[in-house]
Amino acid sequence: MGIDYMFGTYDYRVTALAIVVAILASYTALDLVGRVSAARTRDAYAWLAAGAVCMGTGVWSMHFIGMLAFDLPIEMGYDFEITALSWVMAVIASSIALLVASRSQMSRARLILGAVFMAASIAGMHYTGMAAMLMEPGIVYDPLWVVLSLLVALGASGAALWIAFVLRDASRLRGFAGKATAAVVMGAAIVGMHYTGMVAAQFPIGSICGAASQLDSAWLATLVGACTILLLGTALTAAALDRRLENHTAQLVRSLSQANSNLRHASRHDPLTNLANRNLLHETIEDALARWREHDEPFAVIYVDLDGFKVINDQLGHDAGDVLLKRAAAAMTAVVRHSDTVARMGGDEFILVLEGVSSRAGIAQICEKLLDAVAHIQQGTTSLSASIGSATCPDDGTKLSDLVTAADVAMYMAKNKGKNCYQPYHGDMATRIAEEYAVQEDLRGAIRDGELVVHYQPKYSTRDRQLTGAEALVRWQHPEKGMIPPDKFIGIAERTGLINDLESWVLDSVCAQIRRWLDQGLTVPPISVNLSAIRIHNEDLPERTQACLEQHNVDAGYLMFEITESLAVREILRAVEALKRFSAMGVRVALDDFGTGHSSLSYLRQLPIQQLKIDRSFIKDLGSCDGDHVEIVRSIIGLAHALRLRVVAEGVETEEQMAFLDSLNCDEVQGFLLSRPVPVEDFGNIIARQSAREGRATIHLLPGA
């Protein structure tokens, strides 16, 4: 005799609610997968845990809302412990889903394994939840329908994992539409598994629910449904806020990256012509030399100087001169290939690097084209011409300095021949080298015989224009040639090694002068002395500096060293070590010409410096229509202040520049607007007047003050 079973009925309104909860839980899961995959490691674990709880609770609550829709002619309820166990299984299933879908790759094996575990957990949740009814006699399950419910769970799990993986990185519009569609599919699959499992369940007539007195099904489903919708809504809101924060952070990162990129571009390109500048040119030649050493690839260096441009610039004005320089840069760029480099060395001088070119005939042909291109540039009745020299690697040199010097010498030979012509380098042009040797010997004698003098260029507070310091600049008072500017002998001193003796003399002279001023009762501001790359290489420099300070009884606080940015970056490890020793002594350090080197935002943290000097090339266009320079200067000042560095702007020549710098909160300025470099007597009078104003001494000014 067969067993008779009770027939249950469904409330389709409650069934519809169960479907809505399942779809909402599915959408929440898909949204949280994107948060898990996008978050950092620590945050990813938090989103994984929160997502598992939210999704698991949603699937679990759908089960009980679905049970509410099922009505048997007996009183029903649920055992609390078994119900809690079924919730844990739902959370485990959700954890598996989120963990698998958030991986960077989805292999077939991972998809199948994840689907099996997820389906087992969902099925376990369903049938454990059914067992929480404690039916007596127990529920009878139809094996075929049970197997079918498991297959539905397996298929739904696999589809859910794949959909979640595919849609996790979708754009907002495509993501919403795709997630909404996928959520409907997933929700229907979850509901389908539930009701397939319900079809498999058969309740014998006369059965009673042993948990009827514990958790009332109507109360439980209503409470769980309301709480679940609230939980899922909270999760979606949190994910949306986190996504908005992430987008805002990403925007800030992009802005910073763009600013860094602009700063790096500005540091390696000429601001007027946008050609490569000296720094990028040197990098290009060094790279070409490396390729020659490794692959025997020749190249040529072309030196171009515009004839008589200073006169043209003075006649037409600087604005018209800038236009001509831009047109000359464009004309030369159009002559050479994209793989070649055109750089502006400053003023009216350009250097080109031609890759893979070594034959004199080929170089001559290119130089003739350059001459022709420049000759076609006119401004009114004025036309341009150029003198060009060339050198090749390896014929004329295998070092950067040798090649540039050889091309420079050849260019001067072309100019001496009558200008508007081209001259390749020849060995007999070594006369120029001989001339440099003569300068070298004269300079050696100048250091010995006291022909050098130190001029001081003051630095002032931007806000109140009070004296804050000065930069010591060496000048050569030649007995026959008169005052020789530093650009005529500093380069030779560096190439020949005389820079050590020269800078040692400057340091000794500055310390001795500081002592004299102090003995007069003057308030002496910090005096900065420039250091070259060769000096940084000297490991005994800190000891020599300490000895000089002690010899003249000068406190280290009166002294500041200036090193260029390109030197600091190129010799970062050596520079950091040396500068740390200076800081330990109490000697402050300034980073000079900032913006003309590599301008990396990372190395500044490594350098023990106290002051940052913005290169004059950025100050020149402040107050013009060039907003890029304003933003670059603003960024540099903001960065320096964030690192607790004082900022000095070099090359301030107009009140408009001064006003801009004041508005940008620049700390100090240096330039012709307030003072040119002055002899020691004049600078002594400047600090004497300031000392008198401060009331710290009774000062007698030197004659001419």
C-alpha positions as CSV (number, residue, x, y, z in Angstrom):
1,M,0.0,0.0,0.0
2,G,1.6,3.4,-1.1
3,I,2.2,6.4,1.1
4,D,-0.2,9.4,0.8
5,Y,1.4,12.8,0.8
6,M,0.2,16.3,1.7
7,F,-0.2,18.8,-1.1
8,G,1.2,22.2,-0.6
9,T,0.2,25.4,-2.3
10,Y,2.1,28.6,-3.2
11,D,1.3,32.3,-2.7
12,Y,2.5,33.8,-5.9
13,R,2.8,37.2,-4.5
14,V,5.3,36.0,-1.9
15,T,7.0,33.9,-4.6
16,A,7.5,37.1,-6.6
17,L,9.0,38.7,-3.5
18,A,11.4,35.8,-3.2
19,I,12.4,36.3,-6.8
20,V,13.0,40.0,-6.2
21,V,15.3,39.2,-3.2
22,A,17.2,36.6,-5.3
23,I,17.8,39.1,-8.1
24,L,18.8,41.9,-5.7
25,A,21.2,39.5,-3.9
26,S,22.6,38.5,-7.3
27,Y,23.1,42.1,-8.4
28,T,24.8,42.9,-5.1
29,A,27.1,40.0,-5.5
30,L,28.1,41.1,-9.0
31,D,28.8,44.6,-7.8
32,L,30.9,43.4,-4.9
33,V,33.0,41.2,-7.1
34,G,34.3,44.4,-8.8
35,R,35.1,45.9,-5.4
36,V,37.0,42.8,-4.3
37,S,39.1,42.7,-7.5
38,A,39.8,46.4,-7.5
39,A,40.7,46.8,-3.8
40,R,44.2,46.5,-2.3
41,T,45.0,43.3,-0.5
42,R,43.8,44.3,3.0
43,D,40.7,46.0,1.7
44,A,40.0,43.1,-0.6
45,Y,39.7,40.7,2.3
46,A,37.3,43.1,4.0
47,W,35.1,43.4,0.8
48,L,35.3,39.6,0.4
49,A,34.0,39.0,3.9
50,A,31.3,41.7,3.7
51,G,30.3,40.5,0.2
52,A,30.0,36.9,1.3
53,V,27.8,37.8,4.3
54,C,25.6,40.1,2.1
55,M,25.2,37.6,-0.8
56,G,24.9,34.6,1.5
57,T,22.2,36.3,3.5
58,G,20.4,37.3,0.4
59,V,20.4,33.7,-1.0
60,W,19.5,32.3,2.4
61,S,16.6,34.7,3.0
62,M,15.2,33.9,-0.5
63,H,14.9,30.3,0.7
64,F,12.8,31.3,3.7
65,I,10.7,33.8,1.8
66,G,10.1,31.0,-0.7
67,M,9.1,28.7,2.2
68,L,6.6,31.4,3.3
69,A,5.0,31.1,-0.1
70,F,4.6,27.4,0.4
71,D,1.6,26.5,2.5
72,L,0.9,23.0,4.1
73,P,-2.2,22.1,6.1
74,I,-0.1,22.0,9.3
75,E,1.6,24.5,11.6
76,M,5.2,25.1,10.5
77,G,8.4,26.5,12.1
78,Y,12.2,26.1,12.1
79,D,14.9,24.9,14.5
80,F,17.2,27.8,15.3
81,E,20.5,25.9,15.3
82,I,19.9,24.1,12.0
83,T,18.6,27.4,10.5
84,A,21.9,29.1,11.5
85,L,23.9,26.3,10.0
86,S,22.1,26.7,6.7
87,W,23.0,30.4,6.8
88,V,26.6,29.6,7.3
89,M,26.5,27.3,4.2
90,A,25.0,30.1,2.2
91,V,27.9,32.4,3.3
92,I,30.4,29.8,2.4
93,A,28.9,29.4,-1.0
94,S,29.1,33.2,-1.5
95,S,32.7,33.3,-0.3
96,I,33.7,30.7,-2.9
97,A,31.8,32.7,-5.6
98,L,33.4,36.0,-4.8
99,L,36.9,34.5,-4.4
100,V,36.9,32.7,-7.7
101,A,35.3,35.6,-9.7
102,S,37.7,38.2,-8.3
103,R,40.8,36.3,-9.6
104,S,42.8,37.9,-12.4
105,Q,42.3,34.8,-14.6
106,M,39.5,32.3,-14.9
107,S,40.7,28.9,-16.1
108,R,38.3,26.1,-17.0
109,A,39.5,24.0,-14.0
110,R,39.0,26.9,-11.6
111,L,35.5,27.6,-13.0
112,I,34.4,23.9,-12.7
113,L,35.9,23.5,-9.2
114,G,34.4,26.8,-8.0
115,A,31.0,25.8,-9.4
116,V,31.1,22.4,-7.7
117,F,31.9,23.9,-4.3
118,M,29.4,26.7,-4.7
119,A,26.6,24.3,-5.8
120,A,27.3,21.9,-3.0
121,S,27.1,24.8,-0.5
122,I,23.9,26.2,-2.0
123,A,22.3,22.7,-2.1
124,G,23.5,22.1,1.4
125,M,22.0,25.3,2.5
126,H,18.7,24.4,0.9
127,Y,18.4,20.9,2.3
128,T,19.7,21.9,5.7
129,G,17.1,24.6,5.8
130,M,14.4,22.0,4.9
131,A,15.8,19.8,7.7
132,A,15.3,22.7,10.2
133,M,11.5,22.0,10.0
134,L,12.1,18.8,12.0
135,M,9.3,16.9,10.2
136,E,8.0,13.7,11.8
137,P,7.9,11.4,9.9
138,G,10.8,12.9,7.9
139,I,10.5,14.5,4.4
140,V,10.6,12.0,1.6
141,Y,12.8,13.1,-1.4
142,D,12.3,12.0,-5.0
143,P,15.9,11.0,-6.1
144,L,15.4,12.2,-9.7
145,W,14.2,15.6,-8.6
146,V,17.0,15.9,-6.1
147,V,19.6,15.1,-8.8
148,L,17.9,17.6,-11.0
149,S,18.0,20.3,-8.3
150,L,21.8,19.6,-7.9
151,L,22.4,20.0,-11.6
152,V,20.4,23.2,-11.6
153,A,22.5,24.4,-8.7
154,L,25.7,23.4,-10.5
155,G,24.7,25.1,-13.8
156,A,23.5,28.2,-12.0
157,S,26.8,28.4,-10.0
158,G,29.0,28.0,-13.1
159,A,27.0,30.7,-15.0
160,A,27.1,33.0,-12.0
161,L,30.8,32.7,-11.6
162,W,31.5,33.3,-15.3
163,I,29.1,36.3,-15.5
164,A,30.6,37.9,-12.4
165,F,34.1,37.4,-13.8
166,V,33.3,38.9,-17.1
167,L,31.4,41.9,-15.8
168,R,33.6,42.9,-12.8
169,D,35.6,45.5,-14.7
170,A,32.8,46.8,-17.0
171,S,32.2,50.5,-17.4
172,R,29.5,52.2,-15.4
173,L,26.8,52.2,-18.1
174,R,27.7,48.9,-19.7
175,G,28.3,47.5,-16.1
176,F,24.8,48.5,-14.9
177,A,22.9,47.1,-17.9
178,G,25.0,43.9,-17.9
179,K,24.8,43.4,-14.2
180,A,21.1,44.0,-14.2
181,T,20.5,41.4,-16.9
182,A,22.9,38.9,-15.3
183,A,21.3,39.4,-11.9
184,V,17.9,38.5,-13.5
185,V,19.5,35.3,-14.9
186,M,21.3,34.4,-11.7
187,G,18.3,35.2,-9.5
188,A,16.0,33.0,-11.7
189,A,18.6,30.2,-11.5
190,I,18.7,30.4,-7.7
191,V,14.9,30.4,-7.5
192,G,14.8,27.6,-10.0
193,M,17.1,25.5,-7.9
194,H,15.0,26.2,-4.8
195,Y,11.7,25.3,-6.3
196,T,13.2,22.2,-8.0
197,G,14.3,21.1,-4.6
198,M,10.9,21.8,-3.3
199,V,9.4,19.6,-6.0
200,A,11.7,16.8,-4.8
201,A,10.3,17.1,-1.2
202,Q,7.3,15.1,-0.3
203,F,5.4,15.4,3.1
204,P,3.5,12.3,4.2
205,I,0.0,12.8,5.5
206,G,0.0,13.0,9.2
207,S,3.4,14.6,9.4
208,I,4.0,17.2,12.1
209,C,6.6,20.0,12.2
210,G,8.7,19.4,15.3
211,A,10.0,23.0,15.2
212,A,6.6,24.6,15.0
213,S,6.9,26.0,18.5
214,Q,10.4,27.6,17.9
215,L,10.6,30.0,14.9
216,D,7.3,30.8,13.3
217,S,7.8,30.6,9.5
218,A,5.7,33.7,8.7
219,W,7.5,35.8,11.4
220,L,10.9,34.5,10.3
221,A,10.5,35.1,6.6
222,T,9.1,38.6,7.1
223,L,11.9,39.6,9.4
224,V,14.6,38.0,7.4
225,G,13.3,39.5,4.1
226,A,13.1,43.0,5.5
227,C,16.6,42.8,7.1
228,T,18.1,41.3,4.0
229,I,16.8,44.0,1.7
230,L,18.2,46.6,4.2
231,L,21.5,44.8,4.3
232,L,21.8,44.5,0.5
233,G,20.8,48.1,0.1
234,T,23.5,49.1,2.6
235,A,26.1,47.0,0.8
236,L,25.2,48.5,-2.6
237,T,25.4,52.0,-1.1
238,A,28.8,51.3,0.5
239,A,30.1,49.9,-2.8
240,A,28.9,53.0,-4.6
241,L,30.6,55.3,-2.1
242,D,33.8,53.2,-2.3
243,R,33.7,53.3,-6.1
244,R,33.2,57.1,-6.0
245,L,36.2,57.5,-3.6
246,E,38.3,55.2,-5.8
247,N,37.4,57.2,-8.9
248,H,38.3,60.4,-7.1
249,T,41.6,59.0,-5.9
250,A,42.3,57.7,-9.4
251,Q,41.6,61.2,-10.7
252,L,44.1,62.7,-8.2
253,V,46.7,60.1,-9.2
254,R,46.2,60.9,-12.8
255,S,46.5,64.6,-12.1
256,L,49.7,64.1,-10.1
257,S,51.1,61.8,-12.8
258,Q,50.3,64.4,-15.5
259,A,51.9,67.1,-13.5
260,N,55.0,65.0,-13.0
261,S,55.0,64.2,-16.7
262,N,54.7,67.9,-17.5
263,L,57.5,68.7,-15.1
264,R,59.8,66.0,-16.5
265,H,59.0,67.2,-20.0
266,A,59.8,70.8,-19.1
267,S,63.1,69.7,-17.4
268,R,64.2,68.0,-20.6
269,H,62.9,70.4,-23.3
270,D,63.6,74.0,-24.1
271,P,60.6,76.1,-23.0
272,L,60.7,78.4,-26.0
273,T,61.1,75.9,-28.9
274,N,60.1,72.6,-27.2
275,L,63.3,71.1,-28.6
276,A,65.5,68.9,-26.5
277,N,67.5,70.9,-24.0
278,R,71.1,70.3,-22.8
279,N,70.1,67.5,-20.4
280,L,68.2,65.5,-23.0
281,L,70.9,66.1,-25.5
282,H,73.6,64.7,-23.2
283,E,71.4,61.7,-22.6
284,T,70.9,61.2,-26.3
285,I,74.7,61.4,-27.1
286,E,75.5,59.0,-24.2
287,D,72.9,56.5,-25.6
288,A,74.4,56.9,-29.1
289,L,77.9,56.3,-27.6
290,A,76.6,53.1,-25.9
291,R,75.2,51.8,-29.2
292,W,78.5,52.6,-30.9
293,R,80.4,50.6,-28.3
294,E,78.0,47.6,-28.5
295,H,77.0,47.6,-32.1
296,D,79.6,49.8,-33.8
297,E,76.9,52.2,-35.0
298,P,78.4,55.6,-36.0
299,F,76.7,58.9,-35.5
300,A,77.3,62.6,-36.1
301,V,77.1,65.7,-33.9
302,I,76.1,68.9,-35.7
303,Y,76.7,72.3,-34.1
304,V,74.5,75.2,-35.5
305,D,74.9,78.9,-34.5
306,L,72.7,81.6,-36.0
307,D,74.9,84.4,-37.4
308,G,74.6,87.8,-35.8
309,F,71.4,86.9,-34.0
310,K,72.2,89.1,-31.0
311,V,72.2,92.2,-33.3
312,I,69.0,91.0,-34.9
313,N,67.4,90.4,-31.5
314,D,68.4,93.9,-30.3
315,Q,67.0,95.5,-33.5
316,L,63.7,93.6,-33.7
317,G,63.1,93.1,-30.0
318,H,63.0,90.0,-27.9
319,D,59.5,88.9,-28.9
320,A,60.4,89.0,-32.6
321,G,63.6,87.2,-31.8
322,D,61.7,84.5,-30.0
323,V,59.5,84.0,-33.1
324,L,62.6,83.7,-35.3
325,L,64.1,81.1,-32.9
326,K,60.9,79.0,-33.1
327,R,60.9,79.2,-36.8
328,A,64.5,78.2,-37.0
329,A,63.8,75.2,-34.7
330,A,60.9,74.1,-36.8
331,A,62.9,74.4,-40.0
332,M,65.8,72.3,-38.7
333,T,63.5,69.7,-37.3
334,A,61.8,69.4,-40.8
335,V,65.2,68.7,-42.4
336,V,66.2,65.7,-40.3
337,R,64.6,62.3,-39.6
338,H,62.3,61.5,-36.7
339,S,65.0,59.3,-35.2
340,D,67.4,62.3,-35.1
341,T,67.6,64.8,-32.3
342,V,67.5,68.6,-32.5
343,A,68.4,70.4,-29.3
344,R,68.7,74.0,-28.3
345,M,71.7,74.7,-26.2
346,G,70.5,78.2,-25.2
347,G,70.5,81.5,-27.0
348,D,71.0,81.0,-30.7
349,E,72.9,77.7,-30.6
350,F,71.6,74.3,-31.6
351,I,73.0,70.8,-31.6
352,L,71.8,68.0,-33.8
353,V,72.5,64.3,-33.3
354,L,72.3,62.2,-36.5
355,E,72.0,58.5,-35.9
356,G,73.7,56.0,-38.2
357,V,75.4,58.7,-40.3
358,S,79.2,58.8,-40.7
359,S,80.1,59.7,-44.3
360,R,81.3,63.2,-44.7
361,A,79.3,63.5,-48.0
362,G,76.1,62.5,-46.3
363,I,76.7,64.9,-43.4
364,A,77.6,67.7,-45.8
365,Q,74.3,67.1,-47.7
366,I,72.3,67.4,-44.5
367,C,74.2,70.5,-43.4
368,E,73.6,72.2,-46.8
369,K,69.8,71.5,-46.3
370,L,70.0,73.1,-42.9
371,L,71.7,76.2,-44.2
372,D,69.1,76.5,-46.9
373,A,66.2,76.0,-44.5
374,V,67.6,78.7,-42.1
375,A,68.2,81.1,-45.1
376,H,64.5,81.0,-46.0
377,I,63.5,82.4,-42.6
378,Q,62.7,86.1,-42.9
379,Q,61.3,88.8,-40.6
380,G,60.5,91.8,-42.7
381,T,63.7,92.7,-44.5
382,T,65.8,90.6,-42.1
383,S,66.8,87.1,-43.0
384,L,68.8,84.5,-41.0
385,S,71.9,82.6,-41.8
386,A,73.9,80.0,-39.8
387,S,77.4,78.7,-39.3
388,I,77.6,74.9,-38.9
389,G,80.3,72.5,-37.7
390,S,80.2,68.8,-37.5
391,A,82.0,65.9,-35.8
392,T,81.6,62.2,-36.1
393,C,81.9,59.2,-33.8
394,P,84.4,57.5,-33.8
395,D,86.5,59.5,-36.2
396,D,86.5,62.8,-34.2
397,G,85.9,61.5,-30.7
398,T,84.4,58.8,-28.5
399,K,83.4,60.9,-25.5
400,L,80.5,63.4,-25.2
401,S,82.7,66.3,-24.3
402,D,85.2,65.6,-27.2
403,L,82.4,65.3,-29.8
404,V,80.6,68.5,-28.7
405,T,83.9,70.4,-28.4
406,A,85.0,69.2,-31.9
407,A,81.7,70.2,-33.5
408,D,81.9,73.6,-31.6
409,V,85.4,74.2,-32.9
410,A,84.4,73.4,-36.4
411,M,81.4,75.8,-36.1
412,Y,83.7,78.6,-35.1
413,M,86.0,77.8,-38.0
414,A,82.9,78.1,-40.3
415,K,82.1,81.5,-38.7
416,N,85.6,82.7,-39.2
417,K,85.5,81.7,-42.8
418,G,82.7,84.2,-43.4
419,K,79.6,82.6,-41.8
420,N,76.6,81.1,-43.6
421,C,78.7,77.9,-44.3
422,Y,79.5,74.4,-43.1
423,Q,82.8,73.1,-41.8
424,P,83.6,69.5,-40.7
425,Y,86.0,69.0,-37.9
426,H,89.7,68.3,-38.8
427,G,92.6,67.4,-36.5
428,D,94.4,70.6,-37.3
429,M,91.6,72.5,-35.6
430,A,93.4,71.6,-32.4
431,T,94.4,75.3,-32.2
432,R,91.2,75.8,-30.3
433,I,92.4,73.3,-27.8
434,A,95.7,75.1,-27.5
435,E,93.8,78.3,-26.8
436,E,91.9,76.5,-24.0
437,Y,95.2,75.3,-22.7
438,A,96.4,78.9,-22.6
439,V,93.3,79.9,-20.7
440,Q,94.0,77.0,-18.3
441,E,97.5,78.2,-17.6
442,D,96.4,81.8,-17.2
443,L,93.7,80.6,-14.8
444,R,96.2,78.6,-12.8
445,G,98.3,81.8,-12.5
446,A,95.2,83.8,-11.6
447,I,94.5,81.6,-8.6
448,R,98.1,81.8,-7.5
449,D,98.5,85.5,-8.1
450,G,95.3,86.8,-6.6
451,E,93.6,87.9,-9.9
452,L,90.2,86.3,-8.8
453,V,87.6,88.3,-6.9
454,V,84.3,87.3,-5.4
455,H,81.1,89.2,-6.1
456,Y,77.9,88.6,-4.1
457,Q,74.4,88.5,-5.5
458,P,71.9,89.1,-2.6
459,K,68.8,87.1,-1.9
460,Y,65.7,88.8,-0.5
461,S,62.5,87.9,1.3
462,T,59.7,87.9,-1.2
463,R,57.2,89.3,1.3
464,D,59.1,92.3,2.8
465,R,62.3,92.4,0.6
466,Q,64.6,92.0,3.6
467,L,68.0,90.6,3.0
468,T,68.1,86.8,3.6
469,G,71.4,85.7,2.1
470,A,73.7,85.9,-0.9
471,E,75.4,83.8,-3.5
472,A,79.2,84.0,-3.9
473,L,80.2,84.3,-7.6
474,V,83.8,84.2,-8.8
475,R,85.1,86.8,-11.3
476,W,88.5,86.9,-13.0
477,Q,90.2,90.3,-13.1
478,H,92.7,89.7,-15.9
479,P,95.6,92.2,-15.9
480,E,95.4,92.5,-19.7
481,K,91.9,91.4,-20.8
482,G,90.0,93.0,-17.9
483,M,87.0,91.4,-16.1
484,I,86.4,87.9,-17.6
485,P,82.9,86.4,-16.9
486,P,82.8,82.9,-15.4
487,D,81.2,81.3,-18.5
488,K,84.6,81.9,-20.2
489,F,86.7,79.9,-17.7
490,I,84.5,77.7,-15.4
491,G,83.9,75.1,-18.2
492,I,87.7,74.9,-18.8
493,A,88.3,74.7,-15.1
494,E,85.9,71.7,-14.8
495,R,87.4,69.9,-17.9
496,T,91.0,70.4,-16.7
497,G,90.5,69.7,-13.0
498,L,91.4,73.3,-11.9
499,I,87.9,73.5,-10.5
500,N,89.2,72.0,-7.2
501,D,91.7,74.8,-6.7
502,L,89.2,77.4,-7.9
503,E,86.4,76.4,-5.6
504,S,88.8,75.9,-2.7
505,W,90.0,79.5,-3.2
506,V,86.4,80.7,-3.3
507,L,85.4,78.9,-0.1
508,D,88.5,80.2,1.7
509,S,87.8,83.8,0.5
510,V,84.2,83.6,1.5
511,C,84.9,82.3,5.0
512,A,87.7,84.9,5.5
513,Q,85.3,87.7,4.4
514,I,82.5,86.5,6.7
515,R,85.0,86.6,9.6
516,R,85.9,90.2,8.7
517,W,82.3,91.3,8.6
518,L,81.6,89.6,11.9
519,D,84.6,91.4,13.5
520,Q,83.0,94.7,12.3
521,G,79.9,93.8,14.2
522,L,77.7,93.2,11.2
523,T,74.8,90.7,11.0
524,V,75.9,88.4,8.2
525,P,73.3,86.3,6.4
526,P,74.1,82.8,5.0
527,I,76.5,82.9,2.1
528,S,76.1,80.2,-0.5
529,V,79.0,78.7,-2.5
530,N,78.5,76.6,-5.7
531,L,79.9,73.1,-5.8
532,S,80.7,71.2,-9.0
533,A,80.4,67.5,-9.8
534,I,84.2,67.1,-9.4
535,R,84.1,68.6,-5.9
536,I,81.3,66.2,-4.8
537,H,83.6,63.3,-5.9
538,N,86.2,64.4,-3.4
539,E,85.7,62.4,-0.3
540,D,87.7,64.8,1.9
541,L,85.5,67.8,1.0
542,P,83.7,67.8,4.3
543,E,86.9,67.6,6.2
544,R,88.4,70.5,4.1
545,T,85.3,72.5,4.7
546,Q,85.4,72.0,8.4
547,A,89.1,72.9,8.5
548,C,88.4,76.1,6.5
549,L,85.6,77.1,9.0
550,E,87.8,76.5,12.0
551,Q,90.7,78.3,10.4
552,H,88.6,81.5,10.1
553,N,86.6,80.9,13.3
554,V,83.3,80.9,11.3
555,D,80.2,79.0,12.4
556,A,78.9,76.5,9.9
557,G,75.5,78.2,9.9
558,Y,76.9,81.1,7.9
559,L,77.7,78.8,5.0
560,M,75.5,77.2,2.4
561,F,76.5,75.0,-0.5
562,E,74.6,75.0,-3.8
563,I,74.6,72.0,-6.1
564,T,72.7,71.7,-9.4
565,E,69.7,69.4,-9.8
566,S,71.3,67.4,-12.6
567,L,74.3,66.7,-10.5
568,A,72.2,65.7,-7.5
569,V,70.2,63.2,-9.5
570,R,73.1,61.9,-11.6
571,E,75.3,61.3,-8.5
572,I,72.4,60.6,-6.1
573,L,74.2,58.1,-3.9
574,R,77.4,60.1,-3.6
575,A,75.5,63.3,-3.2
576,V,73.3,62.0,-0.4
577,E,76.3,60.8,1.5
578,A,78.2,64.0,1.1
579,L,75.2,66.2,1.9
580,K,74.5,64.2,5.1
581,R,78.0,65.0,6.3
582,F,77.5,68.7,5.6
583,S,74.2,68.6,7.5
584,A,75.9,67.0,10.4
585,M,78.4,69.8,10.4
586,G,75.6,72.4,10.3
587,V,76.3,73.6,6.7
588,R,73.0,74.0,4.8
589,V,72.5,72.9,1.2
590,A,70.5,74.4,-1.6
591,L,69.4,72.5,-4.8
592,D,70.1,74.9,-7.7
593,D,68.5,75.1,-11.1
594,F,65.5,73.0,-10.1
595,G,63.4,72.0,-13.1
596,T,66.3,71.8,-15.5
597,G,67.3,68.3,-14.5
598,H,65.4,65.1,-14.2
599,S,62.8,66.7,-11.9
600,S,61.8,63.4,-10.3
601,L,59.4,63.9,-7.4
602,S,60.9,60.9,-5.6
603,Y,64.6,61.9,-5.1
604,L,63.8,65.1,-3.2
605,R,62.9,63.0,-0.2
606,Q,66.4,61.4,-0.3
607,L,68.4,64.6,-0.4
608,P,69.2,66.3,2.9
609,I,68.6,69.8,1.6
610,Q,67.1,72.9,3.1
611,Q,66.5,75.1,0.1
612,L,65.3,74.7,-3.5
613,K,66.1,77.3,-6.2
614,I,63.7,77.5,-9.2
615,D,65.6,77.9,-12.4
616,R,65.3,81.3,-14.1
617,S,63.9,79.7,-17.3
618,F,60.6,79.2,-15.4
619,I,60.6,82.6,-13.9
620,K,61.2,84.4,-17.2
621,D,57.6,83.9,-18.5
622,L,55.7,84.6,-15.3
623,G,53.1,87.2,-15.9
624,S,52.9,86.3,-19.6
625,C,50.1,84.3,-21.3
626,D,52.0,81.1,-20.7
627,G,50.0,79.4,-18.0
628,D,52.1,76.3,-18.0
629,H,55.0,78.1,-16.4
630,V,52.8,79.5,-13.7
631,E,51.4,76.0,-12.9
632,I,54.9,74.5,-12.9
633,V,56.2,77.2,-10.5
634,R,53.1,76.7,-8.4
635,S,53.7,73.0,-8.3
636,I,57.4,73.3,-7.4
637,I,56.6,75.7,-4.6
638,G,53.8,73.5,-3.2
639,L,56.0,70.4,-3.4
640,A,59.0,72.2,-1.7
641,H,56.8,73.5,1.1
642,A,55.3,70.0,1.6
643,L,58.8,68.8,2.1
644,R,59.5,71.8,4.4
645,L,62.0,73.4,2.0
646,R,62.4,77.1,1.5
647,V,62.1,78.2,-2.1
648,V,64.2,80.8,-3.9
649,A,63.3,82.1,-7.4
650,E,66.2,82.9,-9.6
651,G,66.3,85.5,-12.4
652,V,63.6,87.9,-11.1
653,E,63.8,91.0,-13.3
654,T,60.4,92.6,-13.2
655,E,57.8,93.8,-10.6
656,E,55.2,91.6,-12.3
657,Q,57.3,88.5,-11.7
658,M,57.8,89.6,-8.1
659,A,54.1,90.0,-7.6
660,F,53.4,86.6,-9.1
661,L,55.9,84.9,-6.9
662,D,54.5,86.7,-3.8
663,S,51.0,85.4,-4.7
664,L,52.5,81.9,-5.1
665,N,54.0,82.1,-1.6
666,C,57.6,81.9,-2.8
667,D,59.9,82.5,0.2
668,E,62.9,84.3,-1.4
669,V,63.9,85.9,-4.7
670,Q,67.2,86.6,-6.5
671,G,67.7,88.7,-9.6
672,F,68.5,91.9,-11.3
673,L,65.2,93.5,-10.1
674,L,66.6,93.8,-6.6
675,S,70.4,93.6,-7.1
676,R,73.0,92.4,-9.6
677,P,76.1,90.6,-8.3
678,V,78.1,93.3,-6.5
679,P,81.7,93.6,-5.3
680,V,82.5,92.7,-1.7
681,E,82.6,96.4,-0.6
682,D,79.1,97.1,-2.0
683,F,77.7,93.9,-0.4
684,G,79.3,94.9,2.9
685,N,77.4,98.2,2.7
686,I,74.2,96.3,2.1
687,I,74.5,94.2,5.2
688,A,75.8,97.2,7.1
689,R,72.6,99.1,6.3
690,Q,70.5,96.1,7.3
691,S,72.4,95.6,10.5
692,A,71.9,99.3,11.4
693,R,68.2,99.0,10.7
694,E,68.0,96.0,13.0
695,G,69.8,98.1,15.7
696,R,72.4,95.5,16.4
697,A,75.4,97.6,15.6
698,T,76.6,101.1,15.0
699,I,77.8,100.9,11.4
700,H,80.1,103.2,9.4
701,L,79.4,102.7,5.7
702,L,82.2,102.2,3.3
703,P,82.8,105.0,0.8
704,G,80.3,105.1,-2.0
705,A,77.5,103.5,0.0
